[in-house]
Amino acid sequence: MNLLNFSESFPDEESCKLKYKEYRDKAGVKCSKCGSTDHYWKRDKWQYECKKCKTRTTLRSGTIMHGSQMPFRYWFIAIHLLTSTKKSFSAKEIQRQVGHKRYQPIWEMMHKLRIAMGKRDNKYELSGQIELDEGFFSTITADDEKDKPLKRGRGSQRKTKVLVMAESVEIKGSLKKNGKPRKVRYIKMKVIEDLESETITTVVKENISSNAKLDTDDSTSYVELKNIVKEHNPKVLTKDKVGTALPWVHLAISNSKRVLLDMYHGIKPEYLQNYLDEFCYNFNRRYFGEALFERLLTVAVSDKNSFRYNIG
């Protein structure tokens, strides 16, 4: 949905509320008291009323907007901006666009949307041929680490470890312009505490099908993967060969780093996963076009727990 279409479709608060109700009706409303899914709509109150016990449910209740005082149109603008471009938008920029006085509510709104994106992608497993490797993302040093000597390399306090997975399929016919024999389909990026074999194995179990064929380097972190996937192909790779042997993983790493560096001056480690979830969500739906706005709106009305996240 381009900017002109968005402005025409949602010119005011009323139009946004009506559209949100339309999607809420499709998702269904469950009574918090008796569990019934049959409700009347109280137009004068903008609430649902349970036909069984008469308990009322607000339009926001049980959705991503639960407890939020932000106008519906702010949420719609944020959803539009997050899904209308390949790059992200900072909370500061959203605040400027909507003209809101306070930064914190906008920041929380953006993170709730990113968390919802991550939850939706967590419902799916990667399968088939998969590349796997770790990336190291620059983050702000935690307060309790600032006085300690700065480590170099993988153990640096300024680097957060991320396990990156990319599913690809073979290209039939002539190769693409980039010369790669396979094309990427879906990716996952998961922040991890360490590179221990047990940690890596747990993440792979949660995100990759047991029928997958896995390509990695020969790191000792991957020694147990052969036991949980159909086929594991570790390769001895020098630094200059990694990008060629695992092209899609490293393209995902470089592109996501570029997006984050372009938009944010510094990211705390505890929030990096949210930004990566946004990147993966949009990448995995890169061919959805204008339908991406409606997909995220569907996620917003059906996500019941994002508001419980402690954003701090």
C-alpha positions in Angstrom: 0.0 0.0 0.0 1.6 3.3 -1.1 1.3 6.5 0.9 -1.6 8.0 -1.3 -3.7 4.8 -0.9 -3.0 4.7 2.8 -4.1 8.3 3.2 -7.3 7.7 1.2 -8.2 4.5 3.1 -7.4 5.8 6.6 -7.9 9.5 6.7 -9.0 9.6 10.4 -9.4 7.7 13.6 -12.8 6.5 12.8 -11.7 4.8 9.6 -8.9 3.0 11.4 -11.2 1.8 14.2 -13.7 0.4 11.6 -10.9 -1.5 9.8 -9.5 -2.9 13.0 -13.0 -4.1 14.0 -13.3 -5.8 10.6 -10.2 -7.8 11.2 -11.1 -8.4 14.8 -14.4 -9.9 13.7 -12.6 -12.2 11.4 -10.1 -13.3 14.1 -13.0 -13.9 16.6 -13.6 -12.6 20.1 -13.4 -14.8 23.1 -15.1 -13.8 26.4 -12.5 -13.5 29.1 -15.0 -14.6 31.7 -16.9 -17.6 30.3 -15.0 -18.4 27.1 -17.9 -17.9 24.8 -17.2 -16.7 21.2 -20.7 -15.3 20.6 -21.0 -11.6 21.0 -23.2 -8.6 20.2 -21.5 -5.4 19.0 -22.4 -2.3 21.1 -21.8 0.4 18.6 -22.4 3.2 21.1 -19.8 1.8 23.5 -17.4 0.4 20.8 -17.4 -2.9 22.7 -18.4 -6.5 22.3 -20.9 -7.9 24.7 -21.0 -11.7 25.4 -24.4 -13.2 24.5 -24.0 -15.7 27.4 -22.8 -13.7 30.4 -23.0 -10.1 29.2 -19.3 -9.4 29.9 -18.0 -6.7 27.7 -14.8 -6.7 25.7 -13.2 -3.6 24.3 -12.0 -3.4 20.7 -8.4 -3.4 21.9 -8.7 -6.0 24.6 -6.7 -9.3 23.9 -5.0 -7.8 20.9 -1.6 -6.1 20.4 -3.2 -2.8 21.4 -4.4 -4.1 24.8 -3.8 -1.5 27.4 -2.5 1.1 24.9 -3.7 4.7 25.0 -2.3 5.5 21.6 -4.7 6.4 18.8 -5.6 3.7 16.4 -4.3 5.8 13.6 -0.8 5.9 15.2 -0.8 2.1 15.1 -1.9 2.1 11.5 0.7 4.6 10.5 3.4 2.5 12.2 2.2 -0.7 10.5 2.1 1.0 7.2 5.7 2.4 7.5 7.1 -0.9 8.8 5.6 -2.8 5.8 5.9 -0.3 3.0 9.7 -0.2 2.6 12.7 -2.5 2.8 14.3 -0.3 5.4 13.1 0.1 9.0 11.8 3.2 10.8 13.1 4.3 14.2 10.7 5.2 17.0 12.1 8.7 16.9 11.1 9.0 13.2 7.6 7.6 13.9 7.3 10.1 16.7 8.2 12.9 14.4 5.8 11.7 11.7 2.8 11.5 14.0 3.7 14.5 16.1 3.5 12.8 19.4 5.1 14.6 22.4 6.4 11.5 24.2 9.0 9.1 22.9 8.4 6.1 25.2 4.9 5.2 24.1 6.0 5.2 20.5 9.0 3.1 21.3 6.9 0.5 23.1 4.3 0.5 20.2 7.1 -0.3 17.7 8.5 -3.1 19.8 5.2 -4.7 20.3 4.8 -4.8 16.6 8.2 -6.3 16.2 7.5 -8.9 18.9 4.3 -9.9 17.1 6.3 -10.3 13.8 8.7 -12.6 15.6 5.9 -14.7 17.1 4.4 -15.2 13.7 7.6 -16.4 12.1 8.2 -18.7 15.1 5.2 -20.8 14.0 7.1 -22.0 11.0 10.1 -24.3 10.6 12.7 -24.1 7.9 13.1 -27.2 5.8 14.8 -28.7 2.8 18.4 -27.4 2.1 19.6 -25.0 4.8 22.7 -22.9 5.4 23.7 -22.2 9.0 26.3 -19.9 10.5 26.7 -17.4 13.2 27.0 -13.6 12.9 28.3 -11.1 15.4 26.2 -7.9 15.6 27.4 -4.6 17.2 25.4 -3.7 20.3 25.7 -1.2 23.2 27.9 -2.5 26.0 25.8 -3.3 29.1 26.2 -1.0 32.1 27.8 -3.7 34.2 30.4 -4.4 31.5 31.5 -0.9 30.8 34.2 -0.8 33.5 35.7 -4.1 32.4 38.6 -4.3 29.8 37.2 -4.5 26.3 37.7 -8.0 24.7 38.4 -8.4 21.0 36.9 -10.7 18.4 34.0 -13.0 19.1 34.1 -12.5 22.9 33.8 -8.7 22.7 31.2 -7.1 24.9 30.2 -5.0 21.9 29.2 -8.0 19.9 26.0 -10.1 20.3 26.0 -13.6 18.8 23.3 -14.5 16.4 22.6 -17.9 14.8 21.5 -17.3 11.2 19.6 -19.9 9.1 18.7 -19.7 5.4 16.5 -22.1 3.5 17.1 -22.2 -0.3 15.9 -24.1 -3.3 17.6 -25.1 -6.6 17.1 -22.9 -9.6 15.6 -24.7 -12.6 16.8 -23.7 -16.0 19.3 -20.9 -16.4 21.1 -19.4 -13.4 20.1 -16.0 -12.0 22.2 -12.9 -12.8 24.2 -13.3 -9.6 25.4 -16.7 -10.8 24.1 -18.6 -7.7 22.7 -22.1 -8.4 20.1 -21.7 -5.6 17.7 -19.0 -4.5 16.8 -18.2 -1.0 13.3 -18.7 0.4 13.1 -18.0 4.1 15.5 -17.0 6.9 15.6 -17.1 10.6 18.0 -15.1 13.0 18.2 -16.0 16.7 20.2 -14.2 19.3 22.2 -16.7 21.4 24.1 -16.5 24.7 27.1 -18.5 23.6 28.4 -20.8 20.9 28.3 -24.0 22.9 27.1 -27.1 21.1 24.2 -27.5 23.4 22.9 -24.0 22.8 23.2 -24.3 19.0 21.6 -27.7 19.0 18.6 -26.4 21.0 18.0 -23.5 18.6 18.2 -25.8 15.6 15.7 -28.2 17.1 13.2 -25.3 17.6 13.6 -23.8 14.2 14.6 -26.4 11.6 12.8 -29.5 10.5 14.3 -32.9 11.3 14.1 -33.7 7.5 16.4 -30.8 6.6 19.8 -31.0 4.9 22.2 -28.7 6.7 25.3 -27.0 5.3 27.7 -25.5 7.9 31.4 -24.9 8.5 33.3 -27.5 10.5 33.0 -25.6 13.9 32.9 -27.8 17.0 29.7 -26.0 17.9 27.9 -28.1 15.2 29.1 -31.5 16.2 25.6 -32.7 17.5 23.6 -31.4 14.5 24.0 -34.7 12.6 21.8 -36.3 15.2 18.8 -34.0 14.8 18.6 -33.4 11.0 18.4 -35.8 8.1 21.8 -34.8 6.7 24.6 -32.5 8.0 27.4 -31.5 5.7 30.2 -29.7 7.6 32.8 -28.1 5.4 36.4 -27.0 6.2 36.2 -23.3 5.1 38.8 -20.5 5.1 37.5 -17.0 5.8 37.6 -16.1 2.1 35.5 -19.1 1.1 32.8 -18.8 3.7 30.8 -16.3 1.7 30.9 -18.6 -1.4 30.0 -21.8 0.4 27.3 -20.3 2.6 26.1 -17.3 0.4 22.6 -16.7 1.6 23.4 -16.8 5.3 26.1 -14.2 4.8 24.0 -12.1 2.5 21.3 -12.0 5.2 23.9 -11.1 7.8 25.4 -8.2 5.8 22.0 -6.9 4.7 20.5 -6.9 8.2 23.6 -5.2 9.6 23.4 -2.5 6.9 19.7 -1.9 7.8 20.4 -1.6 11.5 23.5 0.6 11.1 21.5 3.0 8.8 18.7 3.4 11.2 19.9 3.1 14.8 22.9 4.6 16.5 23.0 1.9 19.1 21.0 -1.2 20.1 20.9 -2.8 23.5 21.6 -6.6 23.3 18.2 -7.4 25.0 16.3 -5.7 22.1 18.4 -6.9 19.2 16.1 -9.9 18.7 13.1 -7.6 18.1 14.9 -5.7 15.3 16.0 -9.0 13.7 12.5 -10.3 13.9 11.3 -7.3 11.9 14.0 -7.8 9.3 13.2 -11.5 8.9 9.4 -11.0 8.8 9.7 -8.5 6.0 12.3 -10.6 4.1 10.3 -13.7 4.3 7.3 -11.9 2.9 9.2 -9.8 0.3 6.9 -10.8 -2.5 3.6 -10.0 -0.7 3.6 -6.4 -2.0 0.7 -4.3 -0.7 -0.8 -7.4 1.1 1.9 -7.1 3.7 0.1 -4.3 5.5 -3.0 -6.5 5.8 -1.0 -9.5 7.0 0.6 -7.5 9.8 -2.8 -6.1 10.7 -4.1 -9.6 11.0 -1.2 -10.5 13.3 -2.0 -7.4 15.4 -5.6 -8.4 16.1 -4.8 -12.1 16.7 -1.8 -11.7 18.9 -2.9 -12.0 22.5 0.3 -11.7 24.5 2.6 -9.0 23.0 1.3 -6.4 25.5 2.7 -8.6 28.4 6.2 -8.2 27.2 8.3 -6.2 29.7 9.8 -3.5 27.6 11.2 -1.6 30.6 
